[in-house]
Every structure is written in structure tokens, then in C-alpha cells.
Amino acid sequence: MKFLYLVALFVLFAGTTFATELDSLNRDPKYVETIKGRSQKIVDKLKLKKANVALDVRNIIANKYFLLNDIYEKRDAAVKKVKDSGVTGSQKNEALAAIDHEKDAALYRSHFAFASDLSLLLNEKQIEEVKDGMTFGVVNVTYTATLDMIPSLKADEKKQILAWLKEAREFAMDAENSNKKHEAFGKYKGRINNYLSKRGYDLTKERAEWEKRCKAKGIKL
């Protein structure tokens, strides 16, 4: 009987859709519309066939942006409170460090919840596209440019470069603005350059030759 009960529950809920509500309560309507528009552009590129799924995905992405905004606003308010309090020296530094730690912990928790929510509606490739949409497609642009600049890259080197760029994307997704997102990628680009230099590549020469090839093709860098 217990087995049949569980089967019945599975059948009952298998076709049920759990809609994701937009977390827009008590937010500036103009800001909400901006975030909805930004999120919708990412969803449109997925070309999802079911309207209800597309809406849920849009709301998940928008809610991620809302949550990031909340986390950074909370941090900024806490930092202001510390600075306005008049504390100085080690006491001030410890307070600011604690605030930064709390911010990082909140980002960590939300980061994995976001990927988990998306996985209920999208496949791995689609989730990758969402991440790229949230980070200006820097992974693909940088990876393609690097392979074009250094055609002699070995398979294991290509794999390592792509892995680092995707790792950078995880941090960029949670960055507070576009400049910080690019900073996240910048750190990993530096790591990639150091890696390639140690592998014997003359990056200055490779770039110069690449620029010549691009110029000959009429491509502006």
C-alpha cells in the first residue's frame, strides 16, 4: 500500500509546474522593468518553446539580479554605519572585514541556489548560455580570440584556458557591476597569460603576428 501511495504521489506531481514569482514587492517599478528587460534578453536567446517555462526562467534570472542588489545594498549600508560611527584602527578594520565576509557568504549561498533553480527548467547547455548572457559573453569572446591569436595551442592548453575562463565567469556573475565583472575576468586572463608564458609562448610576438593577420583580413581589434 505504501508503494502504491508513493506512486500515486509521483503521478500527481509529475506534471505539476511550480511557477517562480517575481520578487518585485517594494522595489522601484522602473528598476524592476529594467531588470525584467535585461533578463528577458537572455531568455529570448534560449528560444524556449513553452511560454510558462520561459517566464519562470526570466523570473529566476531577474530574482538573481534583485538578490545581488540586496546583498550589495546591505553591505554598503553596513559599511556606511561603521564609517559614520567614528571607530578607527583595528576595530574599524575588523568590522569592515566582518561585513565583507558576510557579503561573501551571502553570495556563496545564492550562487548555488541560482544554478539549482535553473537546472529544474534548463539543460546544461542552456544554463551555460544564461551564464554567458549575464557576463557579456566574455568566455566565448576571449577563448575564441586566444585560439585565433595562438593557433599552435595544444589540446590540454585549450582545455585549461577554457576551464579558467568558466571559473572566472562564476565570480563575474556575482559581481556588483559591469566593471567588477570585467575585473573578475581580468584576473584570470592574467593567470592564463602567465601559464602560457611558462609553457614557452612569446605572447608579445604572438599578439603582433595576430594583429598582422587580422589587419590583412580587414578585421579591427
N, C-alpha and C positions, 0 to 999 in steps of 0.2 A: 504493500500500500504506500509506503514511504517513497519507494522508487517511482511509482505512478504519479504521486503528488509532485515530485520534483520535475518529472517530465512535463506534467501539465503546466507548471510554473514556467518552464523553459519555453513552451509553445506560446504561452500567454504573452511573455515579454519579448520574445524573439523579434517580433515585428514592430515593437513599440519604439517610437522616436522620442528621445528626451531633448526637447528644444533648449537651446542656450539663450538665456535672456541677456539683453544688452545692459551692462552695468552703467546706465546713464543718469540714475537718480541723483539729484542735487549737483549736477555738473552743468557748466555753461553750455547752453544749447549750440552756440556757434562752434565751440570746441568739439562737442560731440559730433556735429556734422562733418567737421574737418577730419576727425579720426575715422568716422564711418566711410568717408570718401577714400581716404588713404588705404583702409583695409579692403574696400571693395575692389580697388585696382589690382590688389594682389589676388583676390579671389577670381576676378574676371579672367586672369591668365590661366587659371586652372581648368576653365571650361567645364565646370561640373554640370552634369545633366539634370540633377534633381535640385529644384529651387529651394526646398527646405534644408537640404544639406549645405548648399551654397550660403544660405542665410546663417546657419549655425556656425559655419567656418568663419564667416565675416565677423560674427559676434565674438567668437573666441579670440580672433586676432585683435579686434577693437578693444576687448576687455583686457588683453595683454598690454596694450598701449596705455589704457586707463590705469592699470595696476602699476606699471612702471612710473607713470606720472605721480601717482600717490606715494610711492616709495621715495622718490626723489624730493617731492614736496615736504614729506615728513622729515627727511634728512636735513633739508635746507632750514626748516623751522627750528629743528633741534640745534643746528649749528648757530643760528642767529641767537637763540636763547642763551647758549653758552657764551658767545661773544659779548652779548649785552649784559651778562651777569657780572662782568668785570674780573672774573678769575684769570689768573695768569700762570705762566711757568708750567711745571709738570702737571699740575691739576687741570689746566686747560687742555694740554696735550692728551692727557688720559681721557678726558671727557669727549674730545673730538674723535679719538681713536675708537672709543666705545660706540659712538654714533655711526662711524664708518663700518664697524664690524656688524652692527645691527642692520645697516643697509645691505651689506653683502649677504647676510643670512637671509634676508627677505628676497633678494634677487635669486639666490640659490633655490629657495623653495618654489618660487613662482616659475623658474626656468623649467624645471622638470614637470611641473603640473601642466604647463603650456604644451609641451611635446606630447604628454599623455593624453590630454584632451583632443588634440589634433589626430592622434593615432586611432581614435574611435571612428573617425569620419574619412580619413585620408590614408592613402598608401605611402610607403617610404619616399617614393619619387615626388609625390605631391607635397609632402612635408618639406622636402628639400627646396622645392620651388617657393614655398611660403617663406622659408628662412632667407632665401635669396632675395625675395621681394622686400623683406624687412631690412635688408642690408645692401640695397642698391646694386645687387648682382656683382659685388666686388670679387667673390670667389671665382666665378667663371671668367670675368674680365682679366683678372690678374693671372690666373692659371693659363689661359689661352695666350696671353701676351708673353708669359715666361717661356712657354713651349715654342712660341714663334721666334723669340729672341735667341734661344739656345736650342737649335734643332738636334744637337747631339746628346741631349739628356737621356740617361738610361731609364729603364722601366722602374727600377726601385727609387730613383731620384724623383721621377714624376709622381710616384705614389706618395712619397714623403712630403713633397711640396703641396699636393692636394690635401693631404691629411692635416697639415698645419694651417692651411687656409680655412678649412672647415672648422678647425678648432678656434681660430680667430673669429669666425662668424658667430660662434656660440657666445663669445664675450660681446661682440658688436651688437647682437640682438638685444642685449640688456643695457646697452649704453644709453645715457640720458639725452643725447642729441647727435646730430649727424657728424659733428667734429669729433666727438668721442668715439663714434663708430669707426671712423677712419683711423683714429689713433690706435684702436684695437688691432686693426689690420696692419698698421704701420709697424707695430712691434713685431708681428710675425713675419712681415716682409724683411725686416732686419735680420731675423733669425734665419730665414731662407737664404738671404744673401751671404751670411756667414757660413752657412752649411755648404753652399755651392763653391765659395772661395776655398774652403778646406778640401773640397773634392777636386780642386785643381782648375776651376774655371776662372778665366780672367773676365770679370763682369764688365769692366770698363771697355775692353776690346769687343766683347760680345754685344754690348749695347751699341757701340759705334757702328759695328757691321750691320746690326739690325736696323738702325736708323737709315743707313745707306740703302738697304733693301726696300724699306718702306718708302723712302723718297723716290726710288726708281719706279715703284708701283703707283706713285701718286697718293700714298697714304700719309695723312698727317697724324703725328703722335701728340 
